[in-house]
Amino acid sequence: MYVYNDFDQAFVRERVAQFRAQVARRIDGSLTEDEFRPLRLMNGLYLQLHAYMLRVAVPYGTLNPSQMRQLAHIAERFDKGYGHFTTRQNIQFNWPKLEDVPDILDALADVEMHAIQTSGNTIRNVTADHFAGAAEDEIADTRPVAELLRQWSTDHPEFQFLPRKFKIAITGSPNDRAVTRAHDIGLRMVRNDAGEAGFEVIVGGGLGRTPMIGKVIRDFLPQADLLPYVEAVVSVWNLLGRRDNKYKARIKITVHENGIDTIRDMVESRFEQIQPQFGGVDQQILAQIEQHFLPPTFHPKSVDAYEAARLANPAFRSWSDTNLAPHKAPGYSIVSISLKKPGATPGDATADQMRAMADIAERYGHSELRVSHEQNIILPHVQKSNLPAVYQALREADLASANIGLISDIIACPGMDYCALATARSIPIAQEIAVRFDELKLEHDIGPLKIKISGCINACGHHHVGHIGILGLDRAGVENYQITLGGDHTEDAVIGEKTGPGFSADEVVPAIERIVGAYLSLRHGRGETFLEAFRRVGIEPFKTALYDSEAKADAA
């Protein structure tokens, strides 16, 4: 992973010192809250319902054990003993005291971390495929490109006061695990007819109050042209993007209002102007960055112990069936650590659990961890021979839930328990669904099913692209939950369809049960997933199950 050079170290320390002085002025009253707000947002500090919240950047989701241990230390020393991993592969601390934030930022700098550009109208943390560098299906590890984008976008003089926030996602795999089509810019590595690797460039995706799937602006862009092309896209939007209405300021609205052909023409014209200015310097920097991302040396060993453990231990077999993914190196697996134990808060990890994951990565995982956009933690490189020991260590840390990709592996935003923007709770709904289906012991029979929950229309829980999406709203002072079906965040991304009237909080779990019951009765054998069944039969049978059953229950 990338290692800071002298410039990086000096830059981050200078930002900490600047913010320390700004915090002191806010505390002594020299700055009002309105004056302080843009300064704190530039350093990832929000003011939530009950306290400040600090959002820490985890660029392209990659961490080493020392960094994870430092996050654990911060959680214990400055917070309430836990952190919350987010859908942008970041971590949030929900209870820091304002006077402590500069010390937290110093502690982050000690392990080459920061909170710069995790908020505000700027280019946010660049996200990536959490299996990058390990995935069996990828063309190349795109994290070096993500790091190049991070360096280019940090304090970019033209892009610090954009019309709205701007998000970039990148994947090197044809199987999109980075939700590229729901980003302002999505980058998917592809090969052209000559077999050369480059990028399909997607613009104008986004969720929120006006969800849109991004449109392809370039079918194939050589990697050498990526940085000037991305700069051209952001430059065009920075000029066209609306500043009169923040709800219409995102690039998705700009693309919609002007049309993809007009935007493409403007971007190509701007690209021709600025491409010569780069002169290959970006490619020299990329070559230097790539040296930080060389794969570890893999040492395949016999998998006999792994196979024996699967035969001897049904719990381990269940975990390995759901929480492992194919690795490009023989004898290795990718391990997904679930932060979704039924009844727990999705995405939360205690300080002790962070330390346990750091220890496991150090001992068994080539000292590398990843944060997934699905709010789980990944060990990208684990020998299969070590998987029984990894599983046992995870059990001891209460991190061995065998539910990756299943109904209790729910994405949920913090909702009204924390967020000042939320209009309904997300966490209790996620907990109740997970506990109920754990009680029913149906998860593995149901198979792959992604539930995503947002506590307001800003859609931080990605509900629009959930197989089952749940949106919490305020209806005359009462929490009401709207359900969508058939969403998909992959390369076949689609926005889910609304089922109809919403449900009260105590009606949500029964509603999900009726949806799942309809799926189980409709599917063509256990091999047909929920999403496949939905695409085959459409929404009407599910609406019938949802609302006709509800009416019958009311009549009874």
N, C-alpha and C positions, 0 to 999 in steps of 0.2 A: 504494500500500500504506500501511498505518497508520504514522503518525509519532508517536513518543513526545511527550507534553506534559511540563510541568514535574513534575507528580505522578509520572508513569511513571519519569522519570529519577531522581527522588529515591528512589522506592520501590526500584528495582533496585539503586541504589548502596548504600542502607542494608542490603539483604539481603546484598550482597557483603561489606560491612564486618562484619556480624554473623558471617558464615561464616568470614571471615578470623580472627576472634578464636576461633571454635570449633576451627578447624584448629590454631591455635597451642596451644590447650589439649590437643588430642589428641596433638600431637607431643611436648609436654613431659610427657605422662603424667597431666595433671590429669583427663582424660577417658579412661575405658576404651573399648574398641571397642564394647561393648554400649551405653554411654551416648552414644557418638558416632553410632552407626548411624542413629537417627531424625533426627538433625540433618543428616547428609550426604544421606540420602534426600530430605529436603525441598528439597535443592539439586541433585538429579539425579545424585548420586555413588554408584556401586555399587562393591562389592568383588567382583571376578570371580576366575577361576581363578588368573591370573598377576599381576594388577595391578588398580588402580582403573580404573573406566570412568566417563566423564562423558557423560551424555546431554543434549544441547542442544536446546531447544525451537525448532522452526520452525513457529510457529502457522499452521494451515491450509496449510502447505507453501510459503509465499511468502517469497522472498528477493530482495534487490537485489544488484547487483554488488559493492558495498562490503562487504556482509555475507559474500558468498561468498569474497571475497578475505581477509577477516579469518579465516574458517574455515580457509583455506589457510595463513595465517600461524600460527594456533594449531597446526595439524597439523605444521608444520615446527619451530616453536619449542618446543613442549611435548609432542609425541607422536612418532610414527615416520614422519611424512611423508604420512599419509593419514587419511581419515575414512570412516566407514561410515554410509550413509544407510539408514533403517529403514522398516518398514511403517507407522509412525505419523508419517511425514513428518519425523522428527527426524534428527539426525546424532549419532553416537557416536564418542568418542575412546577408544580401548582401552588406552592406555598412559600416562596422565598420572601424574606423581608427586604425592603428596598435598600437599606443600609448594607446588606450582605451581598448584593448583586455584584459589585466590583470585585469582591473577594472570590465569588464563584467564577467570574470571568477570568481572573488570574489563575485559579485552579485549573480551569479548562485549558488556558494557554500553556500550563506546565506539561500537558500531554498532547499539545498540538491540536486543540479544538477551540471553537469560538461559537458565537451566536449572531454573527454578522449576516445581514440580509435574510434572516429567517422571518422577517415581517416587513411591512412597508410596501410602497409602490415601486418595487424594484424587482430584479430577477432573483427568484428565491432559490433555495437549495435544489441543485440538479439531482434528480432521482434516476435510478437505474435498475435493471434486472437484478434481483437479489441473488440469483444463481450465477451471475457473471463470473467468467473465469473458471467455472466448474461444470457448467451445463453441458450435457452430452449433445444437445441440439444446436448450440450456438455456432455462428460463423467466426466470431472473435470476441474477446473480452473488450467491451467498450468503456470500461471505467477510466482508462487513460484519456479518452476523449471527454468524458464527463469531468475529469479533473482540469483539462484544458479549458472547458467551458466555465468551470468555477473560477479559475484564475482570470479569464477574460472578463467575466461579468462582475467580479468583486470590485466595488468602487469605480466601475466604468463611468467616466465623467458624463456621458450622454444619457445614461440609463438609471440614474439615481432617483429621478422624479417622474416616473412613467405615469400614464393615465390611470393604471391600476397595477396590481401585482402581476407577475409574469412567471409562468412555470414551464420548465423543460424536463422531458423524460427521454431516456435513451435505452435501447435494447440491441443486443447483437444476435438475437435469436428470432427465427420465424414464428416461434410461439411466444406471443407477447405477454410477458409477466410484469411489464412496467406501466401498463395503462396508457400507452403513448397516444391513443386516439382521443383521450379526454384531457389533453394538455394544450397549452397555448402553442407550444412547438413539441411535436413528437418526432423522434428520430429512430427509424428502424433500419438496421443494417441489412442490406440485400446484395445480391450479385447480379451484374448485368450479363448480357449474352456472351460477353468475352470471359466471364468468370471472375471479373474484378469486383472487389468489395467496395461498396459505397453506401449511401443512405437514401432511403425513401423519406422525404420531408413532409410532415403533416402539420398544418396550421389550423388554428381556430377551434380546437376542441376545448371543452370545459363543462363543468357541471353547474352547481348553484341554481339560481332562480330561473335561468334560461339554459337548460342543458343542451349541448350540441356535440356531435361527433365530428372530429377534425377532418379536414379535406386535404387531399394530397396536392401539394403545390409543386413538387418535383418528384418524378418517379425514381430518378437515380441522380445522386449528387456525389461526385468523387470526394473521398475523405479529405483530400488536400484543399478542397473549396469550402469545407464545412463552416469554419469560423467566419469568413467574410459573408457567407450566405445567411447564416443566423443573424449576423449583425445587420444585414440588409433587411431581413424580416422585421427585426425589432425597430430599426430606424423608420421604416415605412409606417408601422403601427404607431410609433411615438409621435409622428406628424399627424396621422389621420385619427387616432384614437380620441374618443370624446372625453372631454374634461368637464362638461356641463352636467353630466348625470353619471354618477359612479356605477349605477346599475346597468349602464349601457357602454361602459368604458373598456371592457375586456376585448381582446382581439377577436374573439368569436363573433361579437356584434359587429365589429369593423368588417370582418370577412362577409358576414351575412348582409350587411347594408350595401357594400360595394361590389360584392360578387367575387368569387375566387379568381376569375379570369383577370379582372382589373387589378386585384392585389398581386397576382402573379406577374403581370406586366410591370407593375411598379417595383416589385422586389427584384426582378431580373435587371431592370434598368439601374437600380441602386447598386446591385451586386457588381455590375460591370464597372461602375465608378470606383468602388472601394476595393475590389479584388487586388489591383496592382499595389495598393498601399501595404498589403500584408507581406508581399515579397518573400514568402517562404519562412519568415521568422517563426510563425506559429507552428510550422511543421518541425522546425528545429527544437522548439520547446516541447512539442509532443514527443519527439524522439527521446528527449531527456526524461520526460514523465514516464514513458513506457518502461524505462529501466526499473522503476519502482514497482511495477506490476508484473514482474516475471513470475510465472507459476512456481509453486514449491516443487521440490523433487519428490516425486511419488515413488513409494516403495511397496508395490503390491505384495501381499502375503496370502497365505491360504485362507479361504473363507469357510473352512470346515467348522471352526468354533462358532461362527455366526450362524451357519445353517443348523448346527446342533442346538444352539440356544433357541432358535425359532421352533424347533421340534419339541423342545423340553418345556418351554415357557409360553403359554398362550398369550399372556399379557405382553410379553416382548414381541411375539409374532404380530399381535394386533397393532402395536406401536410401529413396528417396522413396515407394516403394510400401508399405513397412512402417512407417516412422518418422514419417510425416506424418498429421495428422488435419484434418478440415474446420474452418475458422474461420468465425465469423459475419460477418466483413468480407470483401467481395469482394477477391480478389488477395492474400489472406493465408493462411497455414497455421499450425497448431500443430505444433511440432517436439518429438519425444521423443528425448532423448539417451540411448542405451543405456549403462548401467553394467554390462553383461553380456557383455563380449567373451569368447568361448569360452576357457576356461582361467583366467579371472580370477575373483576373489572377487565374487560378486553384491553390488552396492550400494556397493562401495568406489570411492573416487576419490582420486587423489594430489593433493598440493598444487598441482602444475603443472596438472593437469587442472581443478581448481577455478578456478584463475586463468584458464585458457583459456575455460571456460564463462562466467565473469564478463565477460571481454573480448568474447566473441561476443554476449552479451546486451546489453552496453552499445552495441555497434556496430550490431547488426542486430535486437535484440529488445525495443526500448523499455525497456531496463534492468530487465527482470523475469525471474525464474526461479522454477520451482516444483519441489518434491520430490514425487514420486508415491508412493503407498503400495506401488507395485510396485518401489520402490528404483531408479527412474530419475529423470533431471532433465528438466524441460520448459521449452522456450522458448515461451510462450503466443502471442506475437504476432510473426510474421516475414513480411515481404513475400515473395511467391513469387519476385520478381525477385532477391532476395538469397539464395535457397536454394543455388545453386551455390557461392557464397562461403562460406556457413555450412558446407556439407558439406566443403569443402576445409579449412577451419579445424578442423573436428572430426577429419578424417583426420590432420592434423598433430599433434593431441593424443591420437591413438589412441582416439578416441571415436566412430567412425563405423560401429560394428557395425549391420548392417541386419537386426535381429532382433526388433524390438518385437512382442510378442504371439506370437512363435514359440517353438519348443521350448527354445531356449537362453536365452530371456528368463525365467530361473528366479528366483522368490522363495526366498531361503534365509536362515534365522536364522544367527547366528554359531556355534551349536552348541558342541561340546565343545572346539573350538579356543580358545574364549574364556570361555564361560558356565559359571558354577559350578553351574547347575541342569541343564545338558544331560546326557543319557545316551548320546548318540551324535554323531558328526560330521555336519554338514550341508554345509559348504563343499566338501570333497573330492568328495562325491557329486554336487553341482551341477556342479562343474568337469568331472568325468568324463563326465556325461551331455552337457553342452554340447560338449565336445571330440569325443565320439564322433559326434554327429549333424552336427557341422561336417565331420568326415571323410567321412561318408556322403553329404554334399551333398543331404540330404533335406528340410531345414527348410521351404523354400518350397513343396515339393510337399505336405508334411504340412499346412501352413496353420496357422491359429490353434490353439494348444494351450498351456495354462497349467499348468506344473509348479510346485508349491509344496512346500518341504521344511522340516520342523521337526526339531530335534535332541532334543526332549522333548515331553511331553504338554502343556506350556504353550502350544504352537502359535503361537509368534511368527512362524513362517513361513507361517501361514494354510493349512496342508496340508489341513484339512477341506474347504475350498472350492476346492481345485485341481481342474482337469479330471483331472489325475493328482496325487494327494497322496502324499507320502512322509513317514512318521513314524519317526524313529530311536529305538530303545529298547535297553535293556540286558537281555539274556537270559543270566543266569548268567555275567556278566562279558564277554559277547560282544555286539558291536553287531549289532542285528537291525532290519531295515527293513520296516515294514508299509506296504502300498500300498492306497490308496483310489482309486476312479474315479467320475467323474460329478459332482464338486462344482462349485459355481457361486457366485461372489461378487456377482453383479449383482442387478438388481431381481427376478430369478427365483431368488434364492439357495436353495441346497440343500446339505446335508451329503453328502459323497461316501460311497460304499458300500465296505466292506472287501472285498478280493478273497479273502482267506484267509491261510494261514500267511505269515510274513515271510521276508525274504531276507537273507543275509549281505551284507556290504559289497561283496564282489567279484561278487555275483550281481545287484546292482541294475541295472546298465546292461544286461546281457542281458535282464532282465525287462522293462525299459522298451522295449527293441527288440521283444520279442514282443508287447507291448501295441500298439505303433505298427504293427507288421506286421499284426496283426489288424484294426486300424482301416482301413489302406490296402486290405485285401482286402474289407472289409465295406461301405465307404462307397459311396453312390450318386453317383459322379462327384466331381470335385475341388471342386465347390461345397458339398458336405456336410461340415461341420466335425466334428472329433472329438466334441464335446459333442452335436451333433445326431445323429450316428451312434449314440452311446452311448444316448441317450434313445430312439432308435428300436428298437434290438435288445436293450437291457438288458445286464446284467453277465455273463451266462453265457458268451457266445462269448469274452469277454476272459479269463474264468477258465480256460476250456478252453485257450486259447492260452498262458496263463501256466503252468499246472500240468501239463497233459498233455505239452506240449513239454518241460518241465523233466524229467518222468519219463522220457520217451524219451531225452533227452540223457544222463541218469544211467545208463540201461540200456546205451546204446551205449558 
